[in-house]
Amino acid sequence: MQELGRLDDLPLAYRESLGAQNLVPLWPSLRSVLPPGTPARRTQPVMWSYEALRPLLMQAGELTPIEKAERRVLVLANPGHGLEKMQASAAIYLGMQLLLPGEWAPSHKHTPNAVRMIVEGEGAYTTVDGEKCPMSRGDLILTPTGLWHEHGHDGKEPVVWLDVLDLPLVYYTETSYAVEGKEQDVTATRLERNYARGGVVPSPVFSRGSARRYPMLRYPWADARAALLSLAESQPDVEAVQVAYVNPENGSDCQNILGFSALMLRPGETLNLPARSPAMVFHLIEGGAEVAIEANRFALSPADTCCAPGYTPVTLKNRSASEPAFVFVADESPLHKKLGVYEVRA
Ligand code: 1HN
């Protein structure tokens, strides 16, 4: 590849004249914005241990009342981006949120899309767009762009969940903002039950109005887990026992920018994932798994989370020879497909 001229090849007076007109020569930077073959990356393989972060999150519960936090969250930040950037990858934000019994996180809506993967505790709920969604371990609850959401807690133990947002991308595009609101009136609960039987969906034919853009906001873990077990049983030869969280009206990704799925690793199974352009996040729901990313070997126990940069093969291994392992996966593939940059490398 041809070596290009450097900035300091140019006379200082010329560079100053360019700068005075807000002009920059491209050629000294061309190879760094278009590196040969594979993108430059900041995202590093990183693991966040739940055992290590949990006491710090509980300490935040003592140090900072909910009124002073609004959302009591420790952000899982990738050091490759700089901790202050609060990014797990180019497009993914991760945070562990704590809500204590009796606490209330007030209603707001914002442009970034969020999902919550419930990690521990019972009795909390999120109200999204008037729908009260109970939170239990492993449930996935969507709070898509523009929908009002607030969190409450009627139980007795701390409740913790993993927030996954496309905040870094939405912030980068200068489209990130929030609006505060008043407590929502609950108009519905558990609408996901309308979609709990595959193949039949509420029919719009004899009713006014069309299907909502986000018809299903809560994906109970019991249902996703049962779907994985039946897939493993009915198709023993399938390479990856995986289900995607989709819009049940049309089968498309459940949100616009990030994609979400759940994976079952059969006892003793090793699953090799090809290098794909999107960065990925793995969060262990149940069992024990090892995630190998380049030279890193992350041993995940329940509630541990790790991330893998894009364009990198990943190997997932069930650490148990007798029990399945269940992994929640978030990735940037809807974004990459919309941008036309999605790639799988053999
Ligand atoms: C947010 O709205 C929540 O509603 C959690 O629980 C984390 C991080 C950045 C921006 C908005 C929530 C968030 C957030």
Boltz pocket constraint, residues with backbone or C-beta under 6 A from the ligand:
constraints:
  - pocket:
      binder: B
      contacts: [[A, 71], [A, 73], [A, 95], [A, 97], [A, 105], [A, 110], [A, 112], [A, 114], [A, 149], [A, 151], [A, 163], [A, 165], [A, 167]]
      max_distance: 6.0
